[in-house]
């Protein structure tokens, strides 16, 4: 009679996963400045992380993954972001897709298990939800239609983070059924998991932001792209805390940037031999004013990781209720998860860019040299802070705090229907 193995505690699984990934991070960090200066997408670091099991961290142990909970995953995300802030964001769509698989019920067991096997084998998923242009809010321009050989996807997406590196992309679209037209207003919104390596998919690295430049956040054009019918599913079936999970990844990026700022400040101050005559010590590393600045940076970095941990714990509570969807406990857990990530976003969107600015108060004019590329920390932090505008999040948090108003879980951006109608009448 064979003994049943006892699963390792999550702390031990986290230690083992970190043990695989940590050895890669020094080399990844060493190349980050050169990659940014030459605009070289991090294909090699991405592949190295995938081969080290980064994509399977949340996959259950019995399916070949690490079975980490969300707080443990968040710890590793911060570690990786401290080495290269682009990398966790590249995997944001993949992280969400794995979470979706975890919420599937027994009726989808074969489908879910087949996807687990792909992920454990090293395949990963990018993201293709957003569209630009004059499209009306709530009306995706990308469509899924029935073709002679099966379902096809047509449309254009932007902000397709990670997809240029990925085997698949998770795209939102409207499904055109028999007798329907793409212009109909009542088409079902779906998600489609589309293979990226096929003739009907063209991906461009045309993101021109001043920060997070190497996330592969560019354009995808679908032209009759093939998609398996099993991979086209109603958008309404997505797990409710997906937006909060997306935000958690960005919070981890912020925390990693803060740790990188502290690391670089410490290195620059320790190795600096030139000092000002009106400074407080012959060596900068002994100057009390400079040390106070580094102390403030350090406080931001520590606080950022704690906020990420707290937000991840709230998301885990939502994950724990996902199979009891719409119960009172599930609704409450999801509301708290959304609010906790918004609260952390509110704090880190201000404190991390400020810490990246404070870095320059510890240095002389040489600190702004392009060779050091220290300004990337501010540019990256400010870019991350521009996702999901924080001014709306603070209002949502306040409304929840004062009135108990349930936060929105999904939102869209585009031309408001009334504005589009007015423009049409003027034309």
N, C-alpha and C positions, 0 to 999 in steps of 0.2 A: 504494500500500500504506500503510494508516494506521498510525501509530505507536501502540504500546501504552503507555498512561499508567502511570507508576510510582506506586504508592500512596505517599502521604505518610507519613513516619515518625509513630509514635504521639505523639511529643512535639509535632510540628507540628499534628496533629489536635486534641490537647488545647489548644494555644494558640488555635486557631481557634474551638473550642467555647467556651472561656472568654471569648473576645472577643465572642461573641454574648450570653452570659449575664451577664457581669460588669456591663454597663451597667444591668441591671435591679436589681441588688442594693442599690444605695444607696437607691433609692426604696422597695424592699421593706422594708429595715431602718428607714427613716424612719417607716413606718406601723405597725410591729409593736406598739408600746406602745398606740396608740389601738385597734388591732384587738383586742388582748387585753382592754383595759379595757371595751370595748363588746361583747365577745364577737361579733365579726364574722368569720365564716369567710373565709379568704383566697381567695375565688373568683378575684378579679382577678390576684393574684400567681401562682396556679396556672396560669391561662390564659396569662398572659404567658410563663411558663417553657415551657409546652407549645409556644407559637408560636415561641419561640426555639430549639426543638429539644431541650429537656431530656429528653423521652421517647424520643428516638431515639439517644441517646449511644452505646449498645452495639450498635445495629443496624449490620450490615455496610455498608461504604461502597458496595458495588455495588448495595445495595438502598435507597440514599438516606440512610443514617445516617452517624454519625461514626466508627464502628468502633473506639471506644475500648476499651482493655483495662480490667480491673477496678481496677488502681491509679490509672489516669487518671480513671475514673469517680469513685473515692473522693475524689480531690482536689477535684472540682467539688462533690461532696456536702458536704464540709466548708465550702467557700466559701458555699454556699447556706444551710447550717445556721447559719453565723455571722450571716447577715442575718435569718433567721427559722427557728428550730429545728423548727417544725412542718412545714416544706415537704419536706425529704428523707423524713421519715417518711410523709407523704401518698403519696409515690411508691414506697414500699417494695414493695407488691404488684406494681406495674408493672415495677419493676426485676427482680423474680423471674420474672415472666411472660416478659419478653424473654430472660432467661437460659435459661428452659425452651425457648423457640423455638430458641435457638442450639445446643441439644443434640440437636435432632431430626435424624434421618437422612434420606437421599435419598428413602426411601419416603414421607416426609411433606413433600416439597419444595413441592408446590403449596399445601398448607395453611399451611406456614411462610411462604412468600412472600406469600400473601394477607394474613397477619397483619402482616408487615413493612410492607406498603403501607398498612394501616390506621394503624399507629403513626406512620409518616412523615407521613401526612395529618393527624395531630394527635389521634388517639384514644388514650386510655390506660385502664389497668386498675387497679381497686382490689382490696381483699382482703376475704375473708369466710370465714375458716377456723375461728374460735373460736366456742364456744357456752358459755352460762352455764346455771345451773340445776342440777337433780339428775341430769342424764344420766350414765350410767356411762362411765368412761374407755374409750377405744377404740371407742365406739359412737356415731357421729354420729346426731343426731336428724333432721337434714335429709336428705331423700331425693329421688332422681330416679326418676320413674316414667313408664311409657309411657301417654300419653293418646290420645284420638281423633285429634288433629292432630299428634302427635309427643311428644317428651319434655317433661316438666314438672318443675319444682323446687318443693318445699314444705319450709318450715322457718324457723327463726329463728336469726340469727347476731348476735354482739356483737363488739366490738373490730374493727369493719369499717373499718379505717383507710384513708382516701382514697376510699372508694367513693362518698361523697356528692358528690364532685367529678367522678367518673369516668364514662366511657361504658360500661364493663364492670366486672364484679366476678368475682374468682377464688374460687369457693366449693368447699368440700369437702362431700361428701355420701356416702350409701350408695345404691347402685343396686338398685332392686327389679325383678327380672326376672320373666318369665312364671311363674306358679305360686308366686311368693314373696310374703311378707308383710313390711311394714315392721318387724315385731317379730322377724323372724328374726335370728339371731346371725351367720349366715355370709354376709351381703350384701357385695358387693364395694365397697370404698371408692374413690371417684372424685373427680376435680376437674371442675367445670363452669364454663365461662366464660359468664356470663349478662349480657345487656344490662340496664343499669340503668334505661333510659328506656322502661319498658313497664308496663302496668297491674298486672302480677303482682309488682312489686317496690316495696316501700315502705321508704325510708331515713330514719332519724331521727338528729338530732344530740343524742343524750342521754348522751354520755360526760360524767361529772361529776368527773373527776380534777382534782387541784389544779394539775397541770402538763400541758404539751403539750395545752392545752385546745382548740386550733383545728385538730386533725388530722382532724376528722370521724370520730372513733373511736366510732361509735354502733351502733345496731341496724339490721339489715336483716331484713325479713319477706318471705319468698317465698311467694306464694299462687298456685300453678299457673303460675309464671313459665316462659315459653318458653325453651328452650335448644336449639341446633342439636346434632344427634347427633355431629357432628365435633368439637364443643367439650367433649364428655364423655369423659374419658380416665382410665384406671386411675391411682390415686394412686401405685402402685408404680413407675410410669414417670417420676416426677418426678426431676429431677437431685438427686443425693445431698447436695450442699452447700447446699441451699436454706436450712436453718436457720442455717448459718454466714453466708450472704449476708444474711439478715434481720438477724443480729447486726452485720454490717459496717455496715449502714445506721445502726443505733443507735450504733455506735462513732463514725461520722462526725458524728452529731448531737451526741454528747458533745464531740467535738473542736471543732465549731462553737460550741457553748455556751462552751467554755473560751476560744476566741478572742474571742467577744463580751464575756465578762467582762473580758479584758485590754483590749479596746478601750474599754469603758465606764469601767474603772478609770482608764485613762490620761486620758480626757476629763475625768472628774470631778476628778482630782488636778490636772491642768494648769490648769483654770479656777477652782479654789477659791482665794479670796482670804482667807478667814478662817482663822486658825490659833490653836492653843492656846498659852497662856503657858508651859506646860511642854513644848512641842514643841521640835524641834531646829533650826528655821529660821523666818524670818519668812513664807516662802511654803511651802505644803505640798509643792509640787513639788520643793523642795530638801531636804525633811526625810528624813534617811537612814533612819529607821525606816519611814516610809511607803514609801519607794522599795524597801526590802527586801521589804515585803509584795507590792508590784507585781511585783518580780522573781520571787517565788515563783509568783505567778499566771502570769506569762509562761512560766516553766519548765514548768508544767502544760500550758499551751496548746501549746507546741512539742512536748513529749513526746506529747501526745494525737495530734497529726497524724502523728508518726512511727509510733506504734502502729497507727493506721489504715492507713498505707502498708504496714507489715509484714504486717498481717492481709490486706490486699487482695492482696499478692503471693502469699501462701499460697493464697488462693482462686483466683487466676489459675492456679496450678499444678494445682488440682483441675479447673478449667474446661478446661485443656489436655488432660486425660486423659478427659474426659467421654464421648468417642466410643469409648473402649476400656473401657467400663463393666465393673467387677468384675475387671479385671486387677490384678495385684499393685501396679503403679504407681498405678492409680486408687484403690485402697483406701488406700494409704499417703498419697497426696496429700489425700484427703478427710479422713482422720484428723487430719493436720497442720492443715488448714484449720479444722476444728472446734476443735482445741486452741488455735490461735493467736488465734482470735476470743474464746475463753473466757479466755485469759490477758489479753488486752487489756481485756476486760470487767471482770475482777477488779481491775485497776489503775484504770481510768477511773471505775468505779462509786464509788470512794472519793475519788479525787483531784479530779475535776471538781466534785462538790458542795462539797468543801472549798474549792476555789478560789472558788466562788460565795459562800461564807461569808466568806472572807478579804477579798473586795471591800469589805465593810462596815468592816473594820479600817482602811481608807484614808480613811474619811469620818467626818463628824460625824453628829449625829442627823438632819440634813436628808437624809441619804442614804436613809433609810427612808421618805421621803415617797411616797405612792401615785402621785403624778404621774410620778415617775421609773420606777416599776415594776421596780426593780432586783432585787427578790426573785424575779422570774420566772425568773431564771437558775438559782437553787437549786431552785425548784419543778420546772422543766423537767428539770434534770439528775437530780434525785431520782426523778422519774417514769420517765425513761428507764432509770435503774438498777434499777427495780423489774420490768422485763420479764425473763423467763427467769431466775428467782431465782439470784443470783450464788453463794449458799451451796452450791448443787448443782454449779455450774460449777467451783468450787475443788476440790471432792471429785473430780470427773471428771478435772480436770487432774492432781491428785495421783496418781490411780490410773493414769493414762497414764504419768506420770513414773516412778513406782516399778515398776509391774507391766506396762506396755505395753498396758493394757486399751483396746480400741477404744472410743471415745466413742459415745454414742447420737446418731443423726442426726435423729431425729424423736421428739417426746414429746407427750403429751396431758395435759389437766387435766379433772377431773370427779370424780364420786363413785366410789370404788373398788368393784369388784363385790362384795367381801365385805361392805363397809359397806352397800351397797344391799340385799344379801340379808338382812342382819341387820335392817335397817329394815323390810323387807317382812314378815319373820317376826314382828316386834314389832307390826306393824299388823294 
